[in-house]
Amino acid sequence: MSLTSKLSKRNDPIRLLRLAIAFIALILCVWVVFLPRPYYWAIGAAFAFVPALVLGSLIERAPFSLLDPSRSDGNTINLFYPFFFVSGALAWRTMADFQTTSDLDLLRLTVPVAFFLALLAWVVIKKTSFPAALGFAVMYALPLVVQINDIGPPSGEVVFKGLIYRKYSSIKPVTYTIVIRSGSEEKHVRVSKKAYSNYSLVNPVCVKEVKGWLGISTRFPIRCE
């Protein structure tokens, strides 16, 4: 290959755009996972990344695709990995920051939103695999629903106070949980690793359950007054 051909390939617009998208996706993943400050700036930027690329694919259909990696065309920009990793970072951050009290309530909203997003991507992007679109849409829809539920004014709040009955942790996924007894009820509350090590059995703990404006309830420990 001649020097001219090498330089031409290095300055190829498709290759440069592919590198730029990958770099932005990497920055967003690191920002969201390791240092999400200011919080809603980090989360908002990551959420805006996906629709921005979908809009770009609507304006310039030819370069973009959303396919399984094994079917990727070297002449196009495959959005599978950028969508996958940014959506995964958002999903991880949401699961780390929010503990929903009902998986069924979450699924009722997440499933239709994910299907709609996958269908939208399938229609808009020229080269698209619907299973691939559905895969990223599920990870994107879960944090989207939970974060939107948290933005609006809560429709209800309940505070529970009780003693720590037991503690347990898991490796996959990594979680730290305390169990408190409040009257006849048991509340399982996910906490940080530092808080988990500081909590002792029979210590008093206060927990708040907040019902967001989408109807999803989240639970988290608070300082007892």
Secondary structure, DSSP 8 states (H G I E B T S, - for coil): --HHHHHHHHT-HHHHHHHHHHHHHHHHHHHHHH---SHHHHHHHHHHHHHHHHHHHHHSTTTEEE--GGG--TTSEE-HHHHHHHHHHHHHHHHHH--BS-HHHHHHHHHHHHHHHHHHHHHHSSEE-HHHHHHHHHHHHHHHHHHHHHHS--SEEEEEEEEEEEEEEETTTTEEEEEEEETTEEEEEEE-HHHHHH--TT-EEEEEEEE-TTS-EEEEEE---
